[in-house]
Amino acid sequence: MVDSMLDGTPTLRMNEFMLAGIEKGQIPLELPEAEKNNTPMPSPHEVVFEMDHKLKSAVAKSYQGFGEEMAQQDLKVSQSKSCRFRFDRPELNQEGWS
């Protein structure tokens, strides 16, 4: 089994859960009138991040460490004609079910 934190499975499961709930009418798409805000949103403003030498050095070290770690990995894609799981809901993405 692949590490679900690396392949996006938690996000996919949440998306499939929400879409199925919306389809069944169990998740409302509108707020009740009492909870709506009638005040207009303020205009967005740009947030500028300044990176000092220490932070730039940490980022560069992280990139280098990631490259070294990936170079040590033996990643292969294996394909099989048989699937060890049976999915009863083909209309939903099969990666979201385990």
Phi and psi in degrees as a GROMACS rama.xvg file:
@    title "Ramachandran Plot"
@    xaxis  label "Phi"
@    yaxis  label "Psi"
@TYPE xy
-72.9506  158.177  VAL-2
-72.229  115.35  ASP-3
-66.4458  -21.0057  SER-4
-74.6794  -19.7177  MET-5
-89.8484  -29.3576  LEU-6
-99.0422  4.93861  ASP-7
81.763  11.2518  GLY-8
-57.8923  -42.482  THR-9
-58.5887  -41.3903  PRO-10
-66.0145  -43.0894  THR-11
-62.1024  -42.8069  LEU-12
-61.98  -42.411  ARG-13
-63.5053  -43.0351  MET-14
-61.5061  -45.1893  ASN-15
-65.056  -39.0781  GLU-16
-61.7333  -46.8966  PHE-17
-66.1783  -43.9749  MET-18
-63.8778  -40.4725  LEU-19
-65.8209  -39.8179  ALA-20
-65.4296  -40.067  GLY-21
-65.8197  -42.5923  ILE-22
-60.7971  -37.732  GLU-23
-82.6917  -5.01361  LYS-24
78.9174  15.9455  GLY-25
-88.2566  -15.6763  GLN-26
-118.654  112.911  ILE-27
-72.104  143.838  PRO-28
-95.9956  -10.0913  LEU-29
-119.805  144.547  GLU-30
-77.0767  150.583  LEU-31
-61.4527  151.243  PRO-32
-54.7308  -37.4325  GLU-33
-66.5337  -21.2566  ALA-34
-98.9193  -3.91907  GLU-35
-78.1106  144.466  LYS-36
-101.558  124.133  ASN-37
-93.9359  -3.16122  ASN-38
-79.1436  132.04  THR-39
-67.097  151.318  PRO-40
-71.306  142.142  MET-41
-70.1998  156.817  PRO-42
-66.7903  141.759  SER-43
-71.6514  154.037  PRO-44
-131.804  150.049  HIS-45
-72.0899  136.795  GLU-46
-105.972  122.658  VAL-47
-107.705  127.115  VAL-48
-104.712  128.003  PHE-49
-101.728  126.475  GLU-50
-103.138  120.887  MET-51
-83.2419  177.637  ASP-52
-60.7622  -39.3607  HIS-53
-61.9061  -43.8461  LYS-54
-69.2447  -42.0557  LEU-55
-61.4801  -37.7329  LYS-56
-65.4113  -41.4061  SER-57
-64.5094  -39.9389  ALA-58
-65.0528  -44.4446  VAL-59
-62.5237  -41.5074  ALA-60
-63.9679  -38.399  LYS-61
-64.4571  -44.0053  SER-62
-59.0102  -45.176  TYR-63
-63.1733  -44.3903  GLN-64
-62.9208  -38.7523  GLY-65
-64.3506  -44.2025  PHE-66
-61.0019  -42.0954  GLY-67
-65.1899  -41.3582  GLU-68
-64.6922  -43.9618  GLU-69
-65.8061  -32.8505  MET-70
-66.0738  -24.6433  ALA-71
-84.9588  -13.9714  GLN-72
-79.2658  147.263  GLN-73
-113.336  78.6575  ASP-74
-91.6191  126.924  LEU-75
-136.994  149.443  LYS-76
-104.03  122.871  VAL-77
-110.433  137.246  SER-78
-116.305  139.107  GLN-79
-132.096  144.982  SER-80
-77.9856  -20.6306  LYS-81
-105.075  149.971  SER-82
-115.999  133.673  CYS-83
-84.8326  -5.48325  ARG-84
-112.298  151.055  PHE-85
-114.952  127.804  ARG-86
-108.899  126.196  PHE-87
-90.8219  -10.4027  ASP-88
-120.348  76.8929  ARG-89
-65.1127  -18.1126  PRO-90
-73.4997  -17.6632  GLU-91
-99.4241  154.213  LEU-92
-61.2211  128.888  ASN-93
-68.808  -23.7075  GLN-94
-67.6787  -19.9385  GLU-95
-82.9558  -2.99812  GLY-96
-118.647  134.118  TRP-97
